[in-house]
């Protein structure tokens, strides 16, 4: 079975938003992303050449109901614990009350928030891959309490507290709410081409390329039995970035083999997952802003 190339990565997440200015401020002043462009109803944030969050102003749309399929969280990965601490501190200072939890996942250390329009946000740092453990092809991840105050005491620098937040920051993974795990496996593993790295039977599946702990995850914790989505505020599109045109061509052949309807302009392939979450796969050259 053809799978994604090892150096496949996540591109930006696109969010449909009602308050463009407020959401821009959150991801710029809180999370610490750079404002890359602002063109009418669209704002792009991230790092130069690496967009992470695209905000599309769509005030006519309604909020999704709590148990619908869609975005569980967008996970932004930082290069160092100090940069992560600076981001966590900035969100906590500027957006108090949005913190929802923190965990040491063995492979990473993560802090969770909810943005002003209710979208889940994870801010995290990865341990070196040499410290990860695999058992029978499955990544070992846990949920160990991580004290946020102690983390800031240990890692927040004077420069980090003063801002701006520097260093690499990009989408490490996207976590979706879906209706069932079996359909998620069929689409994201068997058809799209990710490798399964961990499954919690009946609850969640984690998938990746190149031996990463997960580039995407799909769970039913809030959305068991959910059907296809209508267009709402929240998740607009998930972007996946493959190395080159040959990888895009191989994906096109897989989609055709499985009889899935796609939109292919030669630079990107768009396809809907079983819950109408829009997935776009593009090449590294086409993805850069």
Secondary structure, 3 states (H helix, E strand, C coil): CCCCCCCCEEEEEEEEECCHHHHHHHHHHHCCCEEEEEECCEEEEEECCEEEEEEEECCCCCCCCCCCCEEEEEEEEECCHHHHHHHHHHHHHHCCCCEEEEEECCCEEEEEEECCCCCEEEEEEECCHHHCCEECCEECCCCEECCHHHHHHHHCCHHHHHCCCCCCEEEEEEEEECCCHHHHHHHHHHHHCCEEEEEECCCEEEEECCCCCCCEEEECCCCCCCCCCCCCCEEEEEEEEECCHHHHHHHHHHHHHCCCCCEECCCEEEEECCCCCEEEEEEHHHHCC
